[in-house]
């Protein structure tokens, strides 16, 4: 069986080639079943994003209902991304090894159960714990969804459309969560609890959609299916500590000078460094064993008159069964692929989410806390973002196979940066149409374009057994970007509001300059992402697949089949002549 070849072309003729053996045939699937598959994965992403923003927009109502102090409300926001963001890598690896459909089903069941439980919580401790368990379910479903899409749709226009639809789920989910959360909180008798009931129902729909449309799990092609639990512990503990610091550093008793904040930050960074070193060691061990296995195969073939036993290219030899040498959870070399552009794409995703989510956070607070609008009227002002997200999704699906990834990412990050700039210059006396409306229109462009182009790019680079892991890495960077972006802009906001605030002197009421300064910070993140795209992705071709690309691929496959057939006939003729 011939391998599938994915290309990311440079203008200078150089190509990053990902040759991946098709070990398992993809089962035939009807268009309706394919549609349900894409819709299910997209809805999983929508629910994941909505779980954050629906709580954020009803935060003050939850505080009044459960008599929660303002300083404790932060954990209702932080608990979900803390658990989901820190476990994405582990569940991505488990999905690749033990089945993406199975991982998605378990994660959706967990997410539905604990989301429903949040709706019945009667105190802050129970709600915080349930929010944390919610995140575990999301950590399983999202990387599994990316792996399912990559396996279900080979490089084609259908894959471009599928990934574009999935990418739209993140910003659409953010808008949907704010819209539905604000509306249900203000208009229903159950107020904030109604959002959790609705999200639990949508998660159950995703579960049913997965049962109906997902292909059966194929056995992993890796000979050693052990999990690097030590690496999982190091990366999870390190990310937990760093996300905890980002969420609590500004509200700790002594701020960033609080001893446990400093200690947690240092420990978290140290654990991540140890994780990278540990993964590098494991990768070297398995690379050496693979090289030795290839040498043994060559020697064996030479001893049998060059008669080779068919093998799957790229399959490593089983590693030694010592618990100190399992396969790495994440290959460090993955970050160096495509001439280091994999790492650059991760940085762009990180910075884009720093910009986009901090814009959402401060735009929402500006309307509710500074202007004094209700949650429902705030949603109305942010509703253009929802419509714009749908349009962006359609544009990406239509043109990602024809436009260079550079232009997609640069234009997207420019749009998000422009939204932040408009709010950084906003005049409260000006009409909504002058600043608020155009900002809501362009804010979502960066999230849509970067997510779609980024996930397609990493799907080309990653090998078949790494698809969920690569998607998990991308999602981890966006989660960290959300935490860091809100944290940095909160520091800017607080410093402008009260440069010399202390315990004896409470901070004054925030002024418009505070909100503008926070948005200047969001603008800086977006501009930096745009500059990275311009500098490092110059000359990189398209990452999607258009009709012309498909025609070229079909022609190349026909030529390859013709060449293979000709070589087979020549060998048969040689055999007849020699006999």
C-alpha positions as CSV (number, residue, x, y, z in Angstrom):
1,X,0.0,0.0,0.0
2,X,1.4,3.3,-1.0
3,X,2.0,6.0,1.7
4,X,0.1,9.2,1.8
5,X,2.3,12.3,1.4
6,X,1.6,15.7,2.8
7,X,3.4,18.7,1.5
8,X,4.0,22.2,2.9
9,X,5.8,23.9,0.1
10,X,8.3,26.8,0.2
11,X,8.6,29.3,-2.6
12,X,12.3,28.4,-2.9
13,X,11.4,24.9,-3.8
14,X,12.1,23.3,-0.4
15,X,9.4,21.1,1.0
16,X,8.5,19.7,4.4
17,X,7.3,16.2,3.6
18,X,5.3,14.1,5.9
19,X,5.2,10.5,4.6
20,X,2.8,8.5,6.7
21,X,2.0,4.8,6.1
22,X,-1.7,4.0,5.8
23,X,-1.7,0.9,8.0
24,X,-5.5,0.9,8.6
25,X,-8.0,1.5,5.8
26,X,-10.6,4.2,6.5
27,X,-14.1,2.7,6.4
28,X,-16.6,4.0,3.9
29,X,-18.8,6.7,5.3
30,X,-21.9,8.3,3.9
31,X,-22.1,12.1,3.5
32,X,-24.7,12.3,6.3
33,X,-22.5,10.4,8.7
34,X,-19.5,12.6,7.8
35,X,-21.7,15.7,8.5
36,X,-22.8,14.3,11.9
37,X,-19.1,13.5,12.7
38,X,-17.9,17.0,12.0
39,X,-20.9,18.6,13.8
40,X,-20.3,16.4,16.9
41,X,-16.6,17.4,17.1
42,X,-17.5,21.1,16.5
43,X,-20.2,21.0,19.2
44,X,-17.7,19.5,21.6
45,X,-15.5,22.5,21.1
46,X,-18.5,24.9,21.4
47,X,-19.4,23.4,24.7
48,X,-15.8,23.5,25.9
49,X,-15.6,27.3,25.2
50,X,-19.1,28.0,26.5
51,X,-18.3,26.3,29.8
52,X,-15.9,29.2,30.5
53,X,-17.8,32.2,29.2
54,X,-21.2,31.3,30.5
55,X,-19.8,31.2,34.0
56,X,-17.9,34.5,33.5
57,X,-20.9,36.5,32.4
58,X,-23.0,35.2,35.3
59,X,-20.3,35.5,37.9
60,X,-21.9,38.4,39.9
61,X,-25.2,36.5,40.0
62,X,-23.5,33.4,41.3
63,X,-21.8,35.4,44.0
64,X,-25.0,36.9,45.2
65,X,-26.9,33.6,45.1
66,X,-24.3,31.6,47.0
67,X,-23.0,34.5,49.2
68,X,-19.5,34.2,47.8
69,X,-16.9,36.9,48.4
70,X,-15.6,38.6,45.3
71,X,-12.1,37.4,45.9
72,X,-13.4,33.8,45.9
73,X,-15.2,34.1,42.5
74,X,-11.9,33.8,40.7
75,X,-11.7,30.1,41.3
76,X,-15.0,29.5,39.6
77,X,-13.3,30.7,36.4
78,X,-9.9,29.2,37.1
79,X,-10.8,25.7,38.2
80,X,-12.1,24.6,34.7
81,X,-9.0,25.7,32.6
82,X,-6.7,24.6,35.4
83,X,-7.7,20.9,35.1
84,X,-8.5,20.9,31.4
85,X,-5.4,22.7,30.3
86,X,-3.0,20.7,32.5
87,X,-4.3,17.2,31.4
88,X,-4.6,17.8,27.7
89,X,-1.2,16.2,26.9
90,X,-1.9,13.1,29.0
91,X,-5.3,12.5,27.5
92,X,-4.0,13.2,24.0
93,X,-1.4,10.5,24.4
94,X,-4.0,8.1,25.9
95,X,-6.3,8.8,22.9
96,X,-3.6,8.0,20.4
97,X,-2.7,4.7,22.3
98,X,-6.0,3.4,23.4
99,X,-8.6,4.8,21.0
100,X,-9.9,8.3,20.3
101,X,-13.5,7.3,20.2
102,X,-13.2,5.6,23.5
103,X,-11.5,8.6,25.0
104,X,-14.1,10.9,23.6
105,X,-17.0,8.8,25.1
106,X,-15.4,8.6,28.5
107,X,-14.6,12.4,28.5
108,X,-18.1,13.3,27.3
109,X,-19.8,11.2,30.0
110,X,-17.6,12.7,32.7
111,X,-18.2,16.3,31.3
112,X,-22.0,15.8,31.2
113,X,-22.2,14.3,34.7
114,X,-20.2,17.0,36.4
115,X,-21.7,19.9,34.4
116,X,-25.1,18.7,35.6
117,X,-23.7,18.5,39.1
118,X,-22.6,22.1,38.9
119,X,-26.3,23.1,38.5
120,X,-27.2,21.6,41.8
121,X,-24.3,22.9,43.9
122,X,-25.3,24.9,46.9
123,X,-21.9,26.2,48.2
124,X,-18.7,27.6,46.7
125,X,-16.5,24.6,47.7
126,X,-18.7,22.1,46.0
127,X,-19.0,24.3,42.9
128,X,-15.2,24.8,42.7
129,X,-14.6,21.0,42.9
130,X,-17.2,20.2,40.3
131,X,-15.8,22.8,38.0
132,X,-12.4,21.1,38.3
133,X,-13.9,17.7,37.4
134,X,-15.7,19.4,34.5
135,X,-12.3,20.3,33.1
136,X,-11.1,16.7,33.2
137,X,-13.9,15.7,30.8
138,X,-13.0,18.5,28.4
139,X,-9.3,17.5,28.5
140,X,-10.3,14.1,27.1
141,X,-12.8,15.2,24.5
142,X,-10.9,18.0,22.7
143,X,-7.6,16.2,21.7
144,X,-9.6,13.1,20.9
145,X,-11.8,15.2,18.5
146,X,-8.8,16.5,16.7
147,X,-7.4,13.0,16.3
148,X,-10.8,11.7,15.1
149,X,-11.0,14.4,12.4
150,X,-7.5,13.9,11.2
151,X,-8.0,10.1,10.9
152,X,-11.5,10.4,9.4
153,X,-10.5,12.8,6.6
154,X,-7.3,12.3,4.7
155,X,-5.6,15.4,3.2
156,X,-8.3,16.8,1.0
157,X,-10.8,19.6,0.7
158,X,-13.1,17.7,3.1
159,X,-10.4,17.9,5.8
160,X,-10.0,21.6,5.3
161,X,-13.8,22.1,5.8
162,X,-13.8,19.8,8.8
163,X,-10.9,21.5,10.5
164,X,-12.3,25.0,9.7
165,X,-15.7,24.0,11.2
166,X,-13.9,22.6,14.3
167,X,-11.9,25.8,14.6
168,X,-15.0,27.9,14.5
169,X,-16.2,26.1,17.6
170,X,-13.8,28.0,19.9
171,X,-14.8,31.6,19.2
172,X,-18.4,30.6,18.5
173,X,-18.5,28.7,21.8
174,X,-17.2,31.8,23.6
175,X,-19.9,34.0,22.0
176,X,-22.6,31.3,22.6
177,X,-21.6,31.0,26.2
178,X,-21.9,34.7,26.8
179,X,-25.2,34.9,24.9
180,X,-26.9,32.0,26.4
181,X,-25.4,32.5,29.9
182,X,-26.5,36.1,30.0
183,X,-30.0,35.4,28.6
184,X,-30.7,32.4,30.9
185,X,-29.3,34.1,33.9
186,X,-31.5,37.1,33.4
187,X,-34.7,35.5,32.2
188,X,-35.1,32.1,33.8
189,X,-36.2,31.2,37.4
190,X,-33.1,29.0,37.9
191,X,-30.8,32.0,36.8
192,X,-27.2,30.8,36.5
193,X,-28.1,27.1,37.1
194,X,-29.9,27.0,33.7
195,X,-26.7,27.4,31.8
196,X,-25.2,24.3,33.4
197,X,-28.4,22.3,32.6
198,X,-28.3,23.4,28.9
199,X,-24.6,22.6,28.6
200,X,-25.1,19.2,30.1
201,X,-27.8,18.5,27.6
202,X,-25.5,19.6,24.7
203,X,-22.8,17.3,26.0
204,X,-25.1,14.4,26.0
205,X,-26.0,15.2,22.3
206,X,-22.3,15.1,21.5
207,X,-22.0,11.7,23.2
208,X,-24.9,10.4,21.1
209,X,-23.5,11.9,17.9
210,X,-20.1,10.3,18.6
211,X,-21.8,6.9,19.1
212,X,-23.6,7.3,15.8
213,X,-20.9,8.8,13.6
214,X,-17.4,8.0,14.9
215,X,-15.4,5.2,13.2
216,X,-14.4,2.3,15.4
217,X,-11.0,2.7,17.0
218,X,-8.1,1.1,15.2
219,X,-5.4,-0.6,17.2
220,X,-2.3,1.6,17.8
221,X,0.5,0.9,15.4
222,X,3.1,1.5,18.1
223,X,4.8,-1.7,19.3
224,X,5.3,-0.3,22.8
225,X,2.0,1.1,24.1
226,X,3.2,1.9,27.6
227,X,2.4,5.4,29.0
228,X,5.1,7.6,30.4
229,X,3.4,8.2,33.8
230,X,6.5,9.9,35.3
231,X,6.5,12.4,32.4
232,X,2.7,12.8,32.8
233,X,3.2,13.6,36.5
234,X,6.0,16.2,35.8
235,X,4.1,18.1,33.1
236,X,0.7,18.0,34.9
237,X,2.2,19.2,38.2
238,X,4.2,21.9,36.5
239,X,1.3,23.2,34.5
240,X,-1.0,23.1,37.5
241,X,1.4,25.2,39.5
242,X,2.0,27.7,36.7
243,X,-1.7,28.1,35.9
244,X,-2.4,28.5,39.7
245,X,0.1,31.2,40.0
246,X,-1.3,33.0,36.9
247,X,-4.7,32.9,38.4
248,X,-3.8,33.8,42.0
249,X,-0.7,36.0,41.8
250,X,-2.7,39.3,41.5
251,X,-5.2,38.5,44.3
252,X,-2.8,36.8,46.8
253,X,-2.4,38.6,50.2
254,X,0.9,40.2,49.2
255,X,0.4,40.0,45.5
256,X,3.3,38.5,43.5
257,X,5.5,38.9,46.5
258,X,3.5,36.3,48.5
259,X,5.9,33.4,49.4
260,X,3.7,30.6,48.2
261,X,3.2,32.4,44.8
262,X,7.0,32.7,44.3
263,X,7.6,29.1,45.5
264,X,4.8,27.7,43.2
265,X,6.1,29.6,40.2
266,X,9.7,28.4,40.7
267,X,8.6,24.8,41.3
268,X,6.3,24.8,38.3
269,X,9.1,26.0,36.0
270,X,11.5,23.5,37.4
271,X,9.1,20.7,36.9
272,X,8.5,21.7,33.2
273,X,12.3,21.8,32.6
274,X,12.7,18.4,34.1
275,X,9.8,17.1,31.9
276,X,11.6,18.4,28.8
277,X,14.9,16.8,29.8
278,X,13.1,13.5,30.7
279,X,11.3,13.4,27.3
280,X,14.6,14.2,25.5
281,X,16.3,11.2,27.2
282,X,13.4,8.8,26.4
283,X,13.4,9.9,22.8
284,X,17.1,9.3,22.4
285,X,16.8,5.8,23.9
286,X,14.0,4.9,21.5
287,X,15.8,6.4,18.5
288,X,18.9,4.4,19.3
289,X,16.8,1.2,19.6
290,X,15.1,2.0,16.3
291,X,18.5,2.5,14.5
292,X,19.8,-0.8,16.0
293,X,16.6,-2.6,14.8
294,X,17.1,-1.2,11.3
295,X,20.7,-2.5,11.3
296,X,19.6,-5.9,12.4
297,X,17.0,-6.0,9.6
298,X,19.6,-5.0,7.0
299,X,22.0,-7.7,8.2
300,X,19.2,-10.3,8.2
301,X,18.2,-9.3,4.7
302,X,21.8,-9.6,3.4
303,X,22.1,-13.0,5.0
304,X,19.0,-14.2,3.1
305,X,20.1,-13.1,-0.4
306,X,18.5,-9.7,-0.1
307,X,15.0,-11.2,0.3
308,X,13.2,-8.7,2.6
309,X,10.3,-9.4,4.8
310,X,7.6,-6.7,4.3
311,X,7.5,-4.2,7.2
312,X,5.8,-1.0,7.9
313,X,8.1,1.9,7.3
314,X,8.9,4.0,10.3
315,X,7.9,1.4,12.9
316,X,10.3,1.3,15.7
317,X,11.5,-1.8,17.5
318,X,10.0,-2.5,20.8
319,X,11.8,-0.7,23.6
320,X,13.3,-2.4,26.6
321,X,10.6,-3.1,29.1
322,X,12.2,-1.2,32.0
323,X,9.9,1.3,33.6
324,X,12.6,3.9,33.1
325,X,12.4,3.7,29.3
326,X,8.7,3.9,28.1
327,X,8.0,5.8,24.9
328,X,8.1,9.6,25.5
329,X,4.8,11.3,26.2
330,X,5.9,14.1,23.8
331,X,8.8,13.9,21.4
332,X,10.9,17.0,21.9
333,X,11.9,16.8,18.2
334,X,8.3,17.5,17.4
335,X,8.9,21.1,18.2
336,X,11.7,21.3,15.6
337,X,9.7,19.9,12.7
338,X,9.1,21.9,9.6
339,X,12.3,23.9,10.3
340,X,11.1,24.9,13.7
341,X,7.8,26.3,12.4
342,X,5.8,23.9,14.6
343,X,7.1,25.7,17.7
344,X,6.4,29.1,16.1
345,X,2.9,28.0,15.3
346,X,2.4,27.1,19.0
347,X,3.7,30.5,20.0
348,X,1.3,32.2,17.6
349,X,-1.6,30.3,19.0
350,X,-0.5,31.1,22.5
351,X,-0.2,34.9,21.8
352,X,-3.5,35.0,19.8
353,X,-5.4,33.6,22.7
354,X,-3.7,36.0,25.0
355,X,-5.0,38.8,22.9
356,X,-8.5,37.4,22.0
357,X,-9.6,36.1,25.4
358,X,-8.3,39.1,27.3
359,X,-10.2,41.3,24.8
360,X,-13.4,39.3,25.6
361,X,-12.7,39.5,29.3
362,X,-12.2,43.3,29.4
363,X,-14.9,44.1,26.8
364,X,-17.4,42.3,28.9
365,X,-16.3,44.0,32.2
366,X,-16.3,47.4,30.4
367,X,-20.0,47.0,29.4
368,X,-21.2,45.5,32.7
369,X,-19.0,47.2,35.4
370,X,-18.1,50.6,33.8
371,X,-21.2,51.3,31.6
372,X,-23.5,49.4,33.9
373,X,-25.3,47.2,31.4
374,X,-27.2,44.0,32.2
375,X,-25.8,40.6,31.1
376,X,-28.5,40.4,28.3
377,X,-27.7,43.9,27.0
378,X,-24.0,43.1,27.1
379,X,-24.7,40.0,25.0
380,X,-26.5,42.2,22.4
381,X,-23.4,44.4,22.0
382,X,-21.2,41.3,21.6
383,X,-23.5,39.4,19.3
384,X,-21.8,40.7,16.1
385,X,-18.9,38.5,17.1
386,X,-21.1,35.4,16.9
387,X,-22.2,36.3,13.3
388,X,-18.7,37.3,12.3
389,X,-17.4,33.9,13.5
390,X,-19.9,32.0,11.3
391,X,-18.8,34.1,8.3
392,X,-15.1,33.6,9.1
393,X,-15.7,29.8,9.3
394,X,-17.2,29.8,5.8
395,X,-14.4,31.9,4.4
396,X,-11.7,29.7,5.9
397,X,-13.4,26.5,4.6
398,X,-13.7,28.0,1.1
399,X,-10.2,29.6,0.8
400,X,-7.8,27.7,3.1
401,X,-6.9,25.4,0.1
402,X,-5.9,28.4,-2.0
403,X,-4.4,31.1,0.3
404,X,-0.9,30.8,1.9
405,X,-0.9,30.1,5.6
406,X,1.0,33.4,6.1
407,X,-1.8,35.5,4.8
408,X,-4.4,33.7,6.8
409,X,-2.6,34.0,10.1
410,X,-1.3,37.6,9.5
411,X,-4.8,38.8,8.5
412,X,-6.4,37.0,11.5
413,X,-4.0,38.3,14.1
414,X,-4.3,41.8,12.5
415,X,-8.1,41.6,13.0
416,X,-7.9,40.7,16.7
417,X,-5.2,43.3,17.3
418,X,-7.5,45.9,15.6
419,X,-10.3,45.0,18.0
420,X,-8.0,45.5,21.0
421,X,-6.8,48.8,19.5
422,X,-10.4,50.1,19.1
423,X,-11.1,49.4,22.8
424,X,-7.8,50.9,23.8
425,X,-9.0,54.1,22.2
426,X,-12.7,53.9,23.1
427,X,-14.6,57.0,24.1
428,X,-17.6,56.2,26.4
429,X,-19.4,59.2,25.1
430,X,-19.2,57.9,21.5
431,X,-22.0,55.7,20.0
432,X,-21.7,51.9,20.1
433,X,-21.2,51.9,16.3
434,X,-18.0,53.9,16.5
435,X,-15.9,51.5,18.6
436,X,-17.9,48.6,20.0
437,X,-19.5,47.3,16.8
438,X,-16.4,47.2,14.6
439,X,-14.4,45.7,17.4
440,X,-16.9,42.9,17.9
441,X,-16.8,42.2,14.2
442,X,-13.1,41.8,13.8
443,X,-12.1,40.4,17.2
444,X,-13.0,36.8,16.3
445,X,-11.0,36.7,13.0
446,X,-7.7,35.9,14.7
447,X,-9.2,33.0,16.7
448,X,-10.9,31.5,13.7
449,X,-8.1,31.9,11.2
450,X,-5.2,30.9,13.5
451,X,-7.1,27.9,14.9
452,X,-8.1,26.5,11.5
453,X,-4.7,27.2,9.8
454,X,-2.8,26.1,12.9
455,X,-4.5,22.8,13.4
456,X,-4.3,21.9,9.7
457,X,-0.6,22.8,9.8
458,X,0.2,20.5,12.8
459,X,-2.0,17.8,11.3
460,X,0.3,17.7,8.3
461,X,3.5,17.6,10.4
462,X,2.4,15.1,13.0
463,X,2.5,11.4,12.3
464,X,-0.8,9.3,12.4
465,X,-0.1,8.1,15.9
466,X,0.6,11.6,17.1
467,X,-2.5,13.4,15.9
468,X,-4.3,13.7,19.2
469,X,-1.1,14.5,21.0
470,X,-0.3,17.3,18.6
471,X,-3.8,18.7,18.9
472,X,-3.5,18.5,22.7
473,X,-0.3,20.6,22.5
474,X,-2.1,23.2,20.5
475,X,-5.0,23.3,22.9
476,X,-2.6,23.5,25.9
477,X,-1.0,26.6,24.4
478,X,-4.3,28.3,23.9
479,X,-5.3,27.5,27.5
480,X,-2.0,28.9,28.8
481,X,-2.5,31.9,26.6
482,X,-5.9,32.5,28.1
483,X,-4.5,32.4,31.6
484,X,-1.4,34.5,30.9
485,X,-3.3,37.1,28.8
486,X,-5.9,37.8,31.5
487,X,-3.3,37.8,34.2
488,X,-0.9,40.3,32.5
489,X,-3.8,42.6,31.5
490,X,-5.2,42.4,35.0
491,X,-1.8,43.5,36.4
492,X,-1.9,46.5,34.0
493,X,-5.5,47.3,34.9
494,X,-4.7,47.2,38.6
495,X,-1.6,49.3,38.3
496,X,-3.4,52.0,36.4
497,X,-6.4,51.9,38.7
498,X,-4.4,52.3,41.9
499,X,-0.6,52.4,41.6
500,X,0.0,52.6,45.4
501,X,-3.0,50.6,46.7
502,X,-2.4,48.8,50.0
503,X,-4.4,47.1,52.8
504,X,-5.1,50.4,54.6
505,X,-6.1,52.2,51.5
506,X,-8.7,50.2,49.4
507,X,-8.4,50.7,45.6
508,X,-10.5,53.4,44.1
509,X,-13.3,52.8,41.5
510,X,-11.7,51.8,38.1
511,X,-11.7,54.6,35.5
512,X,-11.8,54.4,31.8
513,X,-8.0,54.7,31.5
514,X,-7.7,51.4,33.4
515,X,-9.9,49.5,30.8
516,X,-8.0,51.2,28.0
517,X,-4.6,50.2,29.4
518,X,-5.7,46.6,29.7
519,X,-6.7,46.6,26.1
520,X,-3.3,48.1,25.1
521,X,-1.8,45.0,26.7
522,X,-4.1,42.7,24.6
523,X,-3.1,44.7,21.5
524,X,0.6,44.0,22.2
525,X,0.0,40.3,22.3
526,X,-1.9,40.4,19.0
527,X,0.8,42.4,17.2
528,X,3.6,40.1,18.5
529,X,1.7,37.1,17.1
530,X,1.3,38.9,13.7
531,X,5.0,39.7,13.6
532,X,6.0,36.0,14.3
533,X,3.8,34.9,11.4
534,X,5.3,37.5,9.0
535,X,8.9,36.6,9.9
536,X,8.7,32.8,10.1
537,X,6.0,31.8,7.7
538,X,7.2,33.8,4.6
539,X,7.4,31.4,1.7
540,X,5.2,28.7,3.2
541,X,2.4,27.6,0.9
542,X,-1.2,26.5,1.6
543,X,-2.0,24.1,4.3
544,X,-5.5,23.3,3.1
545,X,-6.6,21.4,0.0
546,X,-8.4,23.0,-2.9
547,X,-9.8,21.3,-6.0
548,X,-6.7,22.0,-8.0
549,X,-4.6,20.5,-5.3
550,X,-6.8,17.4,-5.3
551,X,-6.4,17.1,-9.0
552,X,-2.7,17.2,-8.7
553,X,-2.7,14.6,-6.0
554,X,-4.9,12.3,-8.1
555,X,-2.5,12.7,-11.1
556,X,0.5,12.0,-8.9
557,X,-1.2,8.8,-7.5
558,X,-2.1,7.6,-11.0
559,X,1.5,8.2,-12.1
560,X,2.8,6.3,-9.0
561,X,0.4,3.4,-9.7
562,X,1.5,3.3,-13.3
563,X,5.2,3.3,-12.3
564,X,4.6,0.5,-9.8
565,X,2.8,-1.6,-12.4
566,X,5.6,-1.0,-15.0
567,X,8.2,-2.1,-12.5
568,X,6.2,-5.3,-11.7
569,X,5.9,-6.2,-15.4
570,X,9.6,-5.7,-15.9
571,X,10.4,-8.0,-13.0
572,X,8.1,-10.6,-14.5
573,X,9.7,-10.4,-17.9
574,X,13.2,-10.7,-16.3
575,X,12.0,-13.8,-14.5
576,X,10.7,-15.4,-17.6
577,X,13.9,-14.6,-19.6
578,X,16.2,-16.0,-16.9
579,X,14.2,-19.2,-16.7
